Each structure stands twice: as structure tokens, then as C-alpha cells.
Amino acid sequence: MPDDDKEGFQLRPESGSALFENGVRPRRKPQLLLGWQKQVIAPVQYLIDGLLIDLPGGIHLLSGPTSVGKTKAAARIAFSIGTGHELAPAHPVSRTGGVIWFAAEGERQVVPYMRCIEQNIGGYQPVDNEKQRATPLVVVPSAEIPKLDDRNAQPIMRLLMEQASEEIYKRFRLAPALLVIDTYSRITGPIDPDKSHLAEMIFDKLMAIGREFKSTPLVLDHTGKNPDRGTRGSSAKPAAAEIELMIKGEAGQTSGLLLEMTKNRHGPLTPPIPFNLGAHSYVGDDGARVSDVIPAFRGATLGGAARPSRNRRWQPARQAFFECLDGGKFREVQPPKANHARVKAVSLDDWKDEYRRVVPADKKDKTIDRAFQRAVEDLLGVVGSGERKHRDSSRQMVEFDEIAGEKMFWWVATEGDSSRQFEVLSPEDD
């Protein structure tokens, strides 16, 4: 197999792609920065404004717990980049281009799922005025993907990228813009991918391929047992990334999910983007009608963003809180730290008693107490653990103070609450 110091790979001459000349891929020359030449300071270019930078070879990490919607969110991002459809109101598409998806897992779901998005949001119409089946997406199935610990992985990936780029250009006259890796752990091979030196080796190969084909790699990865600690394994992974995105939620959760940026090497962190997974039906290529879920991203505004985005853990605690109010187990108090008037507050003991009635009776007392404590911390906006534990006011849905030696809690009304909750729990005027 030829390598970089030979003539180049022979391709079909009818490709006509701007990446190829007369059917021959040109010899690659290293891109060097000469310190004695004039340098022009240019603003950061984005694929999706404020979210994904247009930096060939610049690694983007998208992490999250298992079955929380990483692949769904990545496919929605790929659809926006491929077609130009807006991802979220605050994040328009800045550059459209082809998407090459290395499906190390779930290869049979990628194209049907993209069909679901196309039929429910809209296809890429300029080519022959098609309304469906027209996203510039090429899927590389798992059987064709080399394990990146293999010494021959890079030239094999190069051949795959060439063929995929050629197919996209012939159909859409577009160059590739996004390279999706789904997932990191399935493409690394039979090694420990979380060791620092091995993670750096894997990322180096992805960076080189991204630079060569002027594409931005988006790597899907998992969080560990504690999602607050970020991407699973070696810190070399987020350290090598230009941008790190994380989905906050739990397996099976369909509403109140968050797409949160935790690192941006080139600018400020953007506010979290809330999204839900809504069910949509579509017609398959065989005529069968099936359904799937599509991420619906919203604007990142206070109240509509981080505050309502809670997981299932606090739902019983929230129900118990309102049971206390409905049952008259509250006191009107004047919080010492608050500038507003009296509020209806419940005690921790009454709240816990109601919580025990809400949760299943077959659980042990220690399990219930531990779950209740974690739920209360969630509602207070307490995140992290150990020395990293702190209060995130954007997630806070409950306030508390010690009044006459007793902890009293009251609800913080948000835009995500119903009108009934807002009327009952908003501070009253003097």
C-alpha cells in the first residue's frame, strides 16, 4: 500500500473533486508555520456558531452516560452541518459540508435515523429539488473500520476517507466537513484506551486524518460511573480536545436533557442548550412506517435552559414537596437572606416523611435516606463531589435557610413550572 512519500493513491478519474486532480490524489505536503513570516490574526471559524469550530483535525468530544442520546444528538448535529438547517436558535450553521460517519457501533441505525430527521425536519433540496434522502452523509460500517491501535490504521482510514469524499463530491459538490467517530471505545482496538499514552496515540491519528481532509473530528465517548467527573478514563482525552461537549441526563430520560459545553480552547463557554427527545414517525425505503425520537433543541435562556433540566432522581422529591404544600404542612416564613416577602416553606422532616410515602415501600431505609439526600442536593443545585462540590445557581430549584434552628425549604418558581406552581410558590407582595 503506498504511503505519503510516493505518488499518491489512484482514484477513478471521473470524480472531478476539488480534492483530486485528474483522478490522482496529490502528494501531501506538511503544513508548516514559519515564525519569520507575517502572521494574520483571524477570528475563529465555526461549523455551528458557538458550538463546533471549523478547525481541520481539531478534536471535539461529545460525552454522556450510556443510552442518554449521544448518537441521536450527533446525528442531529451532522444533519445541520450537511444541510444547513439550524440546530438551535442561538446556533446557526456557519459552514455546510459532507459528513463521514465511522459507525463502529449501530451501523444499521444511522441511515434510517437520518431518514427520520429528513422527513420530519426537511431534506437538502438544492440537488435535483429532492426533499428526502438527500443528506450528504456516508456511513463506514464497522467491518470496514480499522482498529486505531493497528500500525496500518492510518492509511486504511485515508483510503476510506478518499472514497467517501469522492462519493459526496460527485453527488453534492461538497467537500467533507465533519468526521464522526461512534464510539471511541469501539474504534481503539484491544488495548486499554483510557491510558494516557494510548489515548494520545489514537487522537494523533484522528487529528492527522482530519487535517488532511479538512474535516473536524467529533468523537463520541462515555462518562464514568460519576457523570460529574466528565469523560471516562484518561485526562489526556479532554486535554487534547479543542471543545468538549457533554449531555447531562440519565438513561431513558426524554425531556429536560442538556447539551453543555465544558471546554472551549478558542473562546468562552456557551450557555447549556436544553433539548427533548420527541417521537416522530417516518416511512422507510421499503414503505414500512416506523418511529424514532429526534432531539428538539431550544434556546438557552434562563428558566428555559438549565433550571428545568432535572433527571428522574428528583421527581419523587419534587412530588413530595408539593404534597406537603397541598396537605398544609408548611409555614409562611420570612427568609433572612431574601429581599422578598414571606414564602410558604416546608421542613426537612415533613418533606422526608412525604418522600417515604411517594417512593416504593420495598426499599430499605438507608436506600431511601440516601436517595432523598441526593435528590435534595440536586434541587439545591449542588453539583460535583469532594473538593469539587459546589452550588450551581443556574440549576437551583429550591432555596433553604435555618429559621429558628430548623431547616426550611421553599420552591424557586421557574419558567418551566406550571402556572399553578407559580401562583402558589412565588413570593407574595407586602
C-alpha positions as CSV (number, residue, x, y, z in Angstrom):
1,M,0.0,0.0,0.0
2,P,1.5,3.4,-1.0
3,D,2.3,5.9,1.7
4,D,2.8,9.7,1.8
5,D,6.2,9.8,0.2
6,K,5.0,8.1,-3.0
7,E,2.9,9.5,-5.9
8,G,-0.4,9.2,-4.3
9,F,-3.5,7.0,-4.4
10,Q,-5.0,6.3,-7.8
11,L,-8.7,7.1,-7.9
12,R,-11.4,6.9,-10.5
13,P,-10.8,9.8,-12.9
14,E,-14.5,10.7,-13.2
15,S,-14.6,12.0,-9.7
16,G,-13.8,15.6,-10.7
17,S,-13.4,16.5,-7.0
18,A,-11.6,19.6,-5.9
19,L,-9.6,17.3,-3.6
20,F,-8.3,15.3,-6.5
21,E,-6.7,16.3,-9.8
22,N,-7.1,14.1,-12.9
23,G,-8.1,11.3,-10.7
24,V,-4.9,11.3,-8.7
25,R,-4.6,12.4,-5.2
26,P,-1.8,14.9,-4.9
27,R,1.2,14.3,-2.8
28,R,0.7,15.6,0.7
29,K,3.0,18.3,1.9
30,P,3.4,19.1,5.6
31,Q,1.8,22.4,6.7
32,L,4.5,24.4,8.5
33,L,4.2,27.8,10.2
34,L,7.2,29.9,9.7
35,G,7.8,32.3,12.6
36,W,9.6,34.9,10.5
37,Q,6.7,35.3,8.1
38,K,3.8,37.8,8.6
39,Q,1.0,36.2,10.6
40,V,-2.6,37.4,10.2
41,I,-4.9,37.2,13.2
42,A,-8.1,35.7,12.0
43,P,-11.3,35.1,14.1
44,V,-12.3,31.6,14.9
45,Q,-14.4,30.0,12.2
46,Y,-17.3,27.8,13.2
47,L,-19.2,24.9,11.7
48,I,-22.1,25.6,14.0
49,D,-21.8,29.1,15.5
50,G,-20.5,29.0,19.1
51,L,-20.6,25.2,19.3
52,L,-18.4,23.4,16.8
53,I,-15.3,25.2,15.4
54,D,-14.2,24.7,11.8
55,L,-10.7,23.5,12.6
56,P,-9.5,20.6,10.5
57,G,-8.2,17.9,12.8
58,G,-9.4,19.8,15.9
59,I,-10.9,17.1,18.2
60,H,-14.4,17.6,19.6
61,L,-15.5,15.3,22.3
62,L,-19.2,14.5,22.9
63,S,-19.6,12.6,26.1
64,G,-22.5,11.3,28.2
65,P,-23.9,8.4,30.1
66,T,-25.0,5.2,28.3
67,S,-28.3,5.4,26.5
68,V,-28.7,9.1,27.1
69,G,-28.9,10.2,23.4
70,K,-25.3,10.8,22.3
71,T,-25.8,9.2,18.9
72,K,-29.1,11.0,18.4
73,A,-27.6,14.4,19.2
74,A,-24.6,13.7,17.0
75,A,-26.8,12.7,14.1
76,R,-28.9,15.9,14.5
77,I,-25.6,17.9,14.5
78,A,-24.5,16.0,11.4
79,F,-27.8,16.8,9.7
80,S,-27.4,20.5,10.4
81,I,-23.9,20.7,9.1
82,G,-24.8,18.6,6.0
83,T,-27.9,20.6,5.1
84,G,-27.6,24.0,6.7
85,H,-30.7,23.5,8.9
86,E,-30.5,25.4,12.1
87,L,-29.6,23.3,15.2
88,A,-30.9,25.8,17.8
89,P,-31.9,29.5,17.6
90,A,-28.6,30.7,19.1
91,H,-26.5,28.3,17.0
92,P,-26.9,28.7,13.2
93,V,-24.8,26.7,10.8
94,S,-21.8,28.6,9.5
95,R,-20.4,26.1,7.0
96,T,-22.1,23.2,5.3
97,G,-20.2,20.2,4.1
98,G,-20.3,16.4,3.9
99,V,-20.4,14.1,6.9
100,I,-18.4,10.9,7.1
101,W,-19.7,8.6,9.9
102,F,-17.5,5.8,11.2
103,A,-20.2,3.6,12.7
104,A,-18.2,1.3,14.9
105,E,-21.5,0.5,16.6
106,G,-25.1,0.9,15.5
107,E,-24.2,1.0,11.8
108,R,-27.7,-0.2,10.7
109,Q,-29.4,2.6,12.5
110,V,-27.6,5.6,11.1
111,V,-29.1,5.9,7.7
112,P,-32.7,5.1,8.8
113,Y,-32.4,7.5,11.6
114,M,-31.2,10.2,9.2
115,R,-34.2,9.5,7.1
116,C,-36.4,10.1,10.1
117,I,-34.8,13.5,10.6
118,E,-35.1,14.4,6.9
119,Q,-38.8,13.6,6.7
120,N,-39.6,15.5,9.9
121,I,-37.3,18.5,9.6
122,G,-36.5,18.8,5.9
123,G,-34.1,17.5,3.4
124,Y,-31.2,19.1,1.4
125,Q,-33.2,20.4,-1.5
126,P,-30.8,22.3,-3.9
127,V,-29.7,19.0,-5.6
128,D,-32.4,18.0,-8.1
129,N,-35.0,19.6,-5.7
130,E,-35.2,16.4,-3.6
131,K,-37.0,16.7,-0.3
132,Q,-35.9,13.3,1.1
133,R,-32.9,11.0,1.2
134,A,-30.5,13.8,0.4
135,T,-28.2,14.5,3.4
136,P,-24.6,14.4,2.3
137,L,-23.8,11.5,4.6
138,V,-21.6,8.5,4.1
139,V,-21.5,5.7,6.7
140,V,-18.5,3.5,7.1
141,P,-19.7,0.2,8.6
142,S,-17.9,-1.4,11.5
143,A,-16.4,-4.3,9.3
144,E,-14.5,-1.7,7.2
145,I,-13.2,0.4,10.1
146,P,-9.6,-0.4,11.2
147,K,-8.8,-0.5,14.9
148,L,-6.7,2.5,15.6
149,D,-4.0,0.6,17.5
150,D,-3.1,-1.1,14.3
151,R,0.0,0.3,12.6
152,N,-1.8,0.2,9.2
153,A,-4.9,2.0,10.5
154,Q,-4.0,5.5,9.2
155,P,-3.5,4.5,5.5
156,I,-6.7,2.4,5.7
157,M,-8.6,5.3,7.1
158,R,-7.1,7.5,4.4
159,L,-8.5,5.2,1.7
160,L,-11.9,5.2,3.3
161,M,-11.9,9.0,3.6
162,E,-10.9,9.3,0.0
163,Q,-13.7,7.1,-1.3
164,A,-16.3,8.7,1.0
165,S,-15.2,12.2,0.0
166,E,-15.3,11.3,-3.7
167,E,-18.9,9.9,-3.3
168,I,-20.1,13.1,-1.5
169,Y,-18.5,15.4,-4.1
170,K,-20.0,13.5,-7.1
171,R,-23.5,13.8,-5.6
172,F,-23.4,17.1,-3.8
173,R,-20.3,19.0,-5.0
174,L,-19.4,19.4,-1.3
175,A,-16.1,18.8,0.5
176,P,-16.2,16.8,3.8
177,A,-16.6,19.0,6.9
178,L,-17.4,16.6,9.8
179,L,-15.9,13.2,10.7
180,V,-18.0,11.4,13.4
181,I,-16.4,8.6,15.4
182,D,-19.1,6.4,17.1
183,T,-17.7,5.5,19.6
184,Y,-14.2,6.0,20.9
185,S,-14.0,2.7,22.9
186,R,-15.1,0.7,19.8
187,I,-12.6,2.1,17.4
188,T,-9.5,1.8,19.6
189,G,-8.9,-1.9,19.4
190,P,-8.0,-4.5,22.0
191,I,-6.0,-2.1,24.2
192,D,-6.8,-0.1,27.2
193,P,-8.0,3.1,25.5
194,D,-8.1,5.1,28.7
195,K,-4.3,5.0,29.3
196,S,-2.8,8.4,28.6
197,H,-0.2,7.4,26.1
198,L,-2.6,5.2,24.2
199,A,-5.3,7.9,24.1
200,E,-2.8,10.4,22.8
201,M,-1.8,7.9,20.0
202,I,-5.4,7.4,19.0
203,F,-6.1,11.2,18.9
204,D,-2.9,11.9,16.9
205,K,-4.2,9.6,14.2
206,L,-7.6,11.2,14.1
207,M,-6.1,14.7,14.1
208,A,-3.8,13.8,11.1
209,I,-6.8,12.4,9.1
210,G,-8.9,15.5,10.0
211,R,-6.2,17.9,8.8
212,E,-5.6,16.0,5.6
213,F,-9.2,16.0,4.6
214,K,-10.1,19.4,6.1
215,S,-12.6,17.9,8.5
216,T,-13.4,18.3,12.1
217,P,-13.5,15.0,14.1
218,L,-16.4,14.6,16.5
219,V,-15.6,11.7,18.9
220,L,-18.5,10.2,20.9
221,D,-17.4,8.8,24.3
222,H,-18.9,7.7,27.6
223,T,-18.7,9.2,31.0
224,G,-17.7,7.2,34.0
225,K,-19.9,6.0,36.9
226,N,-20.0,9.5,38.2
227,P,-21.0,11.7,35.3
228,D,-19.9,14.9,37.2
229,R,-16.3,13.8,36.7
230,G,-16.6,14.1,32.9
231,T,-15.3,11.8,30.2
232,R,-14.4,8.3,31.3
233,G,-10.7,7.4,31.6
234,S,-7.6,9.3,30.9
235,S,-7.5,13.1,31.3
236,A,-5.5,13.1,28.1
237,K,-8.7,12.9,26.1
238,P,-10.3,16.2,27.3
239,A,-6.9,17.7,27.4
240,A,-6.3,17.0,23.7
241,A,-9.8,18.2,22.7
242,E,-10.5,21.7,21.3
243,I,-14.1,21.6,22.5
244,E,-15.7,19.2,24.9
245,L,-19.5,18.8,25.0
246,M,-21.4,16.7,27.5
247,I,-25.0,15.5,27.6
248,K,-26.5,15.8,31.1
249,G,-29.2,13.3,31.8
250,E,-30.0,9.7,32.7
251,A,-30.6,6.6,30.6
252,G,-34.2,6.6,29.4
253,Q,-34.7,10.3,30.1
254,T,-36.6,12.1,27.2
255,S,-37.2,15.6,28.5
256,G,-35.1,18.2,30.3
257,L,-31.8,17.0,28.8
258,L,-28.8,19.4,28.4
259,L,-26.1,19.7,25.8
260,E,-23.4,21.5,27.8
261,M,-20.0,22.8,26.8
262,T,-17.4,22.1,29.4
263,K,-14.3,23.2,27.5
264,N,-13.6,25.6,24.7
265,R,-10.0,26.3,23.9
266,H,-10.8,29.1,21.5
267,G,-13.4,31.2,23.3
268,P,-15.9,31.5,26.1
269,L,-18.2,28.6,27.1
270,T,-21.7,28.9,25.6
271,P,-24.8,28.5,27.8
272,P,-26.2,25.0,28.0
273,I,-28.7,24.1,25.3
274,P,-31.8,22.3,26.6
275,F,-33.4,19.6,24.4
276,N,-36.1,16.9,24.5
277,L,-36.3,13.7,22.6
278,G,-39.7,13.8,20.8
279,A,-41.1,10.8,18.9
280,H,-41.6,11.1,15.2
281,S,-42.8,8.6,12.6
282,Y,-41.3,8.2,9.1
283,V,-41.6,5.9,6.1
284,G,-38.7,3.7,5.4
285,D,-37.3,3.0,2.0
286,D,-39.2,-0.3,1.9
287,G,-42.5,1.5,2.6
288,A,-42.8,0.5,6.2
289,R,-43.9,3.1,8.7
290,V,-41.7,3.2,11.8
291,S,-40.9,5.8,14.5
292,D,-37.9,7.1,16.4
293,V,-37.0,10.0,18.6
294,I,-35.4,13.3,17.4
295,P,-33.7,15.9,19.6
296,A,-35.5,19.2,19.7
297,F,-33.1,21.9,20.8
298,R,-34.3,25.1,22.3
299,G,-32.9,28.5,23.1
300,A,-30.5,28.7,26.1
301,T,-32.5,31.2,28.2
302,L,-32.7,31.3,31.9
303,G,-35.5,29.2,33.2
304,G,-35.9,27.5,29.8
305,A,-32.4,26.1,29.9
306,A,-30.7,24.7,32.9
307,R,-33.3,25.0,35.6
308,P,-36.0,22.6,34.3
309,S,-33.3,20.1,33.2
310,R,-33.6,17.7,36.0
311,N,-33.2,14.0,36.0
312,R,-35.6,11.3,37.3
313,R,-33.9,11.2,40.7
314,W,-35.6,14.3,42.0
315,Q,-39.1,13.7,40.7
316,P,-40.3,11.8,43.8
317,A,-38.8,14.5,46.0
318,R,-40.5,17.2,43.9
319,Q,-43.8,15.4,44.2
320,A,-43.3,15.0,48.0
321,F,-42.6,18.7,48.3
322,F,-45.9,19.7,46.7
323,E,-47.7,17.0,48.7
324,C,-46.6,18.9,51.8
325,L,-48.0,22.1,50.4
326,D,-51.3,20.5,49.4
327,G,-51.5,18.9,52.8
328,G,-51.0,22.1,54.7
329,K,-47.6,21.0,56.0
330,F,-45.9,24.4,55.5
331,R,-45.2,27.6,57.3
332,E,-45.1,31.1,56.0
333,V,-41.7,32.4,56.8
334,Q,-39.5,35.4,56.1
335,P,-36.1,34.1,54.9
336,P,-33.3,36.1,56.4
337,K,-31.2,36.2,53.3
338,A,-34.0,37.0,50.9
339,N,-35.2,40.5,50.0
340,H,-38.7,39.4,49.1
341,A,-41.7,38.9,51.3
342,R,-42.9,35.8,53.1
343,V,-42.9,32.4,51.4
344,K,-44.5,29.0,52.0
345,A,-41.7,26.7,53.3
346,V,-41.7,23.1,54.4
347,S,-39.4,21.5,57.0
348,L,-36.9,18.8,56.1
349,D,-38.6,16.2,58.4
350,D,-42.0,16.8,56.8
351,W,-40.5,16.6,53.4
352,K,-38.8,13.3,54.1
353,D,-42.0,11.8,55.6
354,E,-43.9,12.6,52.4
355,Y,-41.0,11.3,50.3
356,R,-41.3,7.9,52.1
357,R,-44.9,7.8,51.1
358,V,-44.1,8.6,47.4
359,V,-41.3,6.1,46.8
360,P,-41.9,2.3,46.6
361,A,-42.3,0.7,50.1
362,D,-40.0,-2.2,49.4
363,K,-36.8,-0.1,49.6
364,K,-34.6,-0.2,52.6
365,D,-34.5,2.8,55.0
366,K,-30.8,3.6,54.2
367,T,-31.5,3.5,50.5
368,I,-34.4,5.9,50.8
369,D,-32.5,8.3,53.0
370,R,-29.5,8.3,50.6
371,A,-31.8,8.8,47.6
372,F,-33.6,11.6,49.3
373,Q,-30.4,13.4,50.3
374,R,-29.1,13.2,46.7
375,A,-32.4,14.5,45.4
376,V,-32.4,17.4,47.8
377,E,-28.8,18.3,46.7
378,D,-30.0,18.1,43.0
379,L,-32.8,20.6,43.8
380,L,-30.5,22.9,45.6
381,G,-28.2,22.9,42.6
382,V,-25.3,21.1,44.4
383,V,-23.1,19.5,41.8
384,G,-19.7,17.7,41.9
385,S,-18.2,15.7,44.7
386,G,-15.5,16.1,47.3
387,E,-13.5,19.2,46.8
388,R,-15.2,19.9,43.5
389,K,-18.7,20.1,45.2
390,H,-20.3,23.5,44.7
391,R,-23.6,25.1,44.1
392,D,-24.7,25.9,40.5
393,S,-27.3,28.6,40.8
394,S,-28.5,28.0,37.2
395,R,-29.7,24.5,38.3
396,Q,-31.1,25.6,41.6
397,M,-34.9,24.9,42.1
398,V,-35.1,25.0,45.9
399,E,-33.9,27.6,48.4
400,F,-33.4,27.0,52.1
401,D,-32.4,28.7,55.4
402,E,-32.2,27.8,59.0
403,I,-35.1,29.6,60.7
404,A,-35.4,29.3,64.5
405,G,-32.9,26.4,64.4
406,E,-34.9,24.4,61.7
407,K,-34.1,24.0,58.0
408,M,-36.9,25.3,56.0
409,F,-37.2,24.9,52.2
410,W,-39.2,26.7,49.6
411,W,-39.5,26.3,45.8
412,V,-37.9,28.6,43.3
413,A,-40.5,29.2,40.6
414,T,-39.1,28.9,37.1
415,E,-40.4,29.3,33.6
416,G,-40.6,25.5,33.3
417,D,-43.1,25.3,36.1
418,S,-46.9,25.3,35.6
419,S,-49.0,28.3,36.3
420,R,-50.4,26.6,39.4
421,Q,-47.0,26.2,40.9
422,F,-46.0,29.7,40.0
423,E,-49.1,31.2,41.7
424,V,-48.7,29.1,44.9
425,L,-44.9,29.4,45.3
426,S,-44.0,32.9,44.1
427,P,-43.1,35.3,46.8
428,E,-46.1,37.4,47.9
429,D,-46.1,41.2,47.9
430,D,-46.0,43.1,51.1
